[in-house]
């Protein structure tokens, strides 16, 4: 007779982080969102918002928009849009059904999820703290922030089963010779949430 012993699963690590991407002549800039986990191999879904705080003065942020970089079969549903200094959140994920009919390429962990564009008052060369907002803080009925899948087994996991790290960035937009310079420092404003 064989006996099986159930061992408790170790907590899974999930990480979403921001990287400053580009700037315009008027001082508008973008930050890109990436993700990783110690389980799974590709993205499945998520729910995030963005908080952009102007440091050292009144807010110069006038709008924040989201552009999902993941191609078909990923969609936004819904995009709550701008809400005064922050993006109120977006839920994104893979459509159910199309990949049962036609092959869909996986969206591997570590690839670009999407980009937030931050619009500021013209020539507002300020410093900003940019932080991601977790799914349950975007919509309390949403149970997680980030979900991944194993492309071989079909298993999936989300951060409600482990630890989530949201890594923000600090951005300083300054006038520079021949254009603008965008300076970002990753790792500032990191937040960890344990479940």
C-alpha positions in Angstrom: 0.0 0.0 0.0 1.3 3.5 -0.9 0.6 6.5 1.1 0.7 10.1 -0.2 1.7 13.0 1.9 0.3 16.4 0.9 2.9 19.1 1.3 1.8 22.7 1.5 2.7 24.6 -1.6 5.2 27.4 -1.2 4.0 30.9 -1.9 4.4 32.1 -5.4 6.1 35.3 -6.3 4.5 37.7 -8.8 6.1 41.0 -9.9 4.8 43.9 -12.0 7.2 46.8 -12.7 7.3 50.1 -14.6 10.0 51.4 -16.9 10.1 55.0 -18.3 9.8 54.8 -22.0 9.8 58.1 -23.9 9.0 61.8 -23.6 7.7 64.6 -25.9 8.8 68.2 -26.4 6.1 69.4 -24.1 7.1 67.1 -21.2 4.5 64.3 -21.6 6.0 60.9 -21.0 5.2 57.2 -21.0 5.9 54.3 -18.6 5.8 50.7 -19.7 4.4 47.8 -17.7 6.2 44.4 -17.5 5.5 41.3 -15.4 7.1 38.1 -14.2 6.4 35.2 -11.9 8.2 32.2 -10.6 5.4 30.0 -12.0 3.9 29.8 -15.4 5.3 30.9 -18.8 2.9 33.5 -20.2 0.4 36.2 -19.2 -3.3 35.4 -18.9 -5.0 38.5 -17.3 -4.6 41.3 -14.9 -6.1 44.4 -13.3 -4.0 47.5 -12.7 -4.3 51.3 -12.2 -1.6 54.0 -12.1 -0.9 56.8 -9.6 1.2 59.7 -10.8 2.2 62.1 -8.1 3.9 65.4 -8.9 6.7 65.8 -6.3 7.4 69.3 -4.8 4.3 71.1 -5.9 0.8 71.0 -7.2 -0.1 68.2 -9.6 0.9 69.0 -13.2 -0.7 65.8 -14.5 -3.6 66.5 -16.8 -4.4 63.0 -18.3 -3.3 59.4 -18.2 -4.2 56.9 -20.9 -3.6 53.1 -21.3 -2.4 51.3 -24.5 -2.5 47.5 -24.3 0.6 46.1 -26.1 -0.4 42.4 -25.9 -1.9 41.5 -29.3 -4.8 39.2 -30.2 -6.4 37.5 -28.3 -5.9 40.0 -25.5 -8.4 42.8 -24.9 -9.2 45.5 -22.3 -12.5 45.1 -20.4 -13.1 47.8 -19.1 -10.7 50.7 -19.1 -11.9 53.1 -16.4 -9.8 56.0 -17.6 -8.3 59.1 -16.0 -9.4 60.2 -12.5 -7.5 63.2 -11.4 -3.8 62.3 -10.9 -4.3 58.6 -11.5 -5.6 56.1 -14.0 -8.6 54.5 -12.4 -7.7 51.1 -13.7 -7.9 48.7 -16.5 -8.7 45.0 -16.6 -7.1 43.1 -19.5 -7.0 39.5 -20.4 -7.2 36.8 -23.1 -10.5 36.3 -24.8 -12.1 32.9 -24.0 -12.9 30.9 -27.1 -10.9 32.1 -30.1 -7.8 30.1 -29.1 -9.9 27.0 -29.1 -10.5 27.5 -32.8 -7.2 29.0 -34.1 -3.8 28.8 -32.6 -2.9 31.9 -30.5 0.7 32.8 -29.8 1.4 33.0 -26.0 2.4 36.3 -24.4 5.6 35.3 -22.6 6.4 36.6 -19.1 8.8 39.5 -19.2 7.4 40.9 -22.4 5.7 44.3 -22.6 2.1 44.3 -21.3 1.2 47.9 -22.1 2.0 51.5 -21.7 0.6 54.3 -19.7 0.9 57.8 -21.3 1.1 60.6 -18.8 0.1 64.1 -20.1 1.2 67.1 -18.1 0.8 70.8 -18.3 2.9 72.3 -21.1 6.5 72.7 -20.1 5.9 71.3 -16.6 9.4 70.0 -16.1 8.7 68.3 -12.8 9.7 65.2 -10.8 7.0 62.4 -10.5 6.5 59.3 -8.4 4.8 56.7 -10.5 3.2 53.7 -8.8 1.0 50.8 -10.0 -2.3 50.2 -8.2 -3.3 46.6 -7.5 -6.4 44.9 -8.9 -8.4 44.8 -5.7 -7.7 48.5 -5.2 -8.9 49.2 -8.7 -12.1 47.2 -8.2 -12.7 45.5 -4.8 -14.7 42.8 -6.6 -11.6 41.8 -8.6 -9.7 39.1 -6.7 -6.2 39.5 -8.0 -3.8 41.8 -9.9 -1.8 39.5 -12.1 -2.6 36.0 -13.6 -0.2 33.7 -15.5 -0.5 30.3 -17.3 1.7 27.4 -18.0 1.5 26.9 -21.8 2.3 23.2 -21.6 0.0 22.1 -18.8 -2.7 24.7 -19.0 -2.5 25.4 -15.3 -2.8 29.0 -14.1 -2.0 31.0 -11.0 -2.6 34.5 -9.7 -1.1 36.7 -7.0 -3.9 35.9 -4.5 -2.0 32.6 -4.1 1.3 34.2 -3.2 3.2 37.5 -3.0 2.8 40.4 -5.3 5.5 43.1 -5.8 4.5 46.3 -7.5 7.6 48.2 -8.5 7.1 51.9 -9.4 9.5 54.4 -10.7 10.6 58.0 -10.1 10.7 60.2 -13.2 12.3 63.6 -13.6 11.5 65.5 -16.9 14.0 68.2 -17.5 14.8 70.4 -20.5 17.9 69.2 -22.3 20.0 70.3 -25.2 18.2 69.5 -28.4 15.1 68.1 -26.6 14.1 66.7 -23.3 15.8 64.2 -21.1 13.7 61.6 -19.2 15.4 60.2 -16.1 13.8 57.2 -14.3 14.9 55.2 -11.4 13.5 51.7 -11.0 13.0 50.3 -7.6 11.7 53.4 -5.9 8.2 53.1 -4.6 8.1 49.4 -4.5 5.2 47.9 -2.7 4.8 44.3 -1.5 1.5 42.7 -0.6 1.2 39.3 0.9 -1.8 37.1 0.9 
